[in-house]
Amino acid sequence: MRTIISFLFIISFFLASAQTFKPFSGRLVYEITNLDKPNDEPLQMSVFSIDSLVRIETPSPVFGNQAFVKHIIKKKSFLLISLDQSHNYAIKGDFDKADSVVRDKKYYWKKKFGSKKIAGIKSKKLRLTFKKSNKSFNCLYAKNISAKYLDAYNDFPGLPTEYYLETEDGILKYSLLKIEYTTPHYDLFGIPSNYELVTFDEFVNILTQGK
């Protein structure tokens, strides 16, 4: 009898501690600052989501604003880029390559004690370390929302609300400014009629020919 009770207790413990995420529909707005260029104006990134449908709008120094759209369940994605008003392209993505990047991680993280509110969301702390530079940063994540909505750190135990990226242009800090729970319009997750669907290689050829 004691064995059965102990077994039931263990099962109950694991069920209670199992992580569950609420489907998220709405908009996330992040502020991006370059720690190595403190005089640069902060930029903003917007993430629109209807659970498995995600659109990430980010500024690009080359193409202006660009949008990355992905269907997580179907494992399909494309990047919307405009070279000018009459040359718009939707570049097909490759989930297999993205998965290989996750497997070959250039960082590691460890949960830490402590929490704080970011944009009104209670966020827990973890320590992120980049393998190449050995630089470490304290990051924050919301444990009730999945990390799948962002392109960075999909293996975090929750949605990153404050995190860092190591780039050739410097260390970028992303901080959640606000969260909205209004469901976005489905048109945001499709390819506009004035965009041409191309592969990455085809897009490179277009750029090369343009030069």
Residue pairs with C-beta under 8 A, 6 or more apart in sequence:
19 143
19 157
19 158
20 144
21 144
21 145
21 146
21 158
22 144
22 145
23 51
24 49
24 51
24 145
24 146
24 149
24 159
25 49
25 50
25 51
25 181
25 183
25 184
26 48
26 49
26 179
26 180
26 181
26 182
26 183
26 184
27 46
27 47
27 48
27 49
27 179
27 180
27 182
27 184
28 46
28 47
28 49
28 149
28 159
28 176
28 178
28 179
28 180
29 44
29 45
29 46
29 47
29 176
29 177
29 178
29 179
29 180
30 44
30 45
30 46
30 47
30 174
30 175
30 176
30 177
31 42
31 43
31 44
31 174
31 175
31 177
32 42
32 43
32 44
32 45
32 59
32 172
32 173
32 174
33 40
33 42
33 172
33 173
33 175
34 40
34 169
34 170
34 171
34 172
34 173
35 164
35 170
35 171
35 172
35 173
36 169
36 170
36 171
37 169
37 170
43 58
43 59
44 59
44 177
45 56
45 57
45 58
45 59
45 174
46 56
46 57
47 54
47 55
47 56
47 57
47 149
47 150
48 54
48 55
48 56
48 57
48 184
48 188
48 189
49 55
49 149
49 184
50 183
50 184
50 186
50 189
52 71
52 72
52 73
52 74
53 69
53 70
53 71
53 72
53 186
53 189
54 69
54 70
54 72
54 148
54 149
54 189
55 67
55 68
55 69
55 184
55 188
55 189
56 67
56 68
56 69
56 150
56 151
57 65
57 66
57 67
58 65
58 66
58 67
58 68
59 65
59 66
60 66
60 81
63 81
63 82
63 83
64 82
66 79
66 80
66 81
66 82
67 79
67 80
68 77
68 78
68 79
68 80
68 93
68 151
69 77
69 78
69 79
69 80
69 188
69 189
69 190
70 76
70 77
70 93
71 77
71 189
72 148
75 95
76 93
76 95
77 92
77 93
77 94
77 95
77 98
78 90
78 91
78 92
78 93
78 191
78 197
79 90
79 91
79 93
80 88
80 89
80 90
80 191
80 192
80 195
81 88
81 89
81 91
81 203
82 88
82 89
83 89
83 206
83 210
87 206
88 192
88 194
88 195
88 196
89 195
89 196
89 197
89 198
89 203
89 206
90 191
90 195
90 196
90 197
90 198
91 198
91 199
91 200
91 203
92 197
92 198
92 199
92 200
94 200
102 154
102 155
105 131
105 155
106 130
106 131
106 132
106 166
107 128
107 129
107 130
107 131
107 166
108 128
108 129
108 131
109 126
109 127
109 128
109 129
109 139
109 153
109 156
110 126
110 127
111 124
111 125
111 126
111 157
112 125
112 126
112 127
112 138
113 125
114 124
114 125
115 122
115 123
115 124
115 125
115 140
116 122
116 123
116 125
116 140
117 123
118 140
118 142
118 161
118 162
118 175
118 176
119 161
119 176
119 177
119 178
119 179
120 179
121 142
121 145
121 161
121 176
121 179
122 142
123 140
123 141
123 142
123 161
123 162
124 140
124 141
124 142
124 143
124 157
124 158
125 138
125 139
125 140
126 138
126 139
126 140
126 141
126 156
126 157
127 136
127 137
127 138
127 139
128 136
128 137
128 138
128 139
128 153
128 163
128 164
129 135
129 136
130 136
130 166
132 166
133 166
135 166
135 171
137 163
137 164
137 171
139 153
139 156
139 160
139 162
139 163
139 164
140 160
140 161
140 162
140 163
141 147
141 156
141 157
141 158
141 159
141 160
141 161
141 163
142 158
142 159
142 161
143 157
143 158
144 158
145 158
145 159
146 158
146 159
147 153
147 154
147 155
147 156
147 157
147 158
147 159
147 160
148 154
149 159
150 159
150 160
152 160
152 163
152 165
152 174
153 160
153 163
156 163
160 174
161 175
161 176
162 173
162 174
162 175
162 176
163 173
163 174
164 171
164 172
164 173
164 174
165 171
165 172
165 174
191 197
198 206
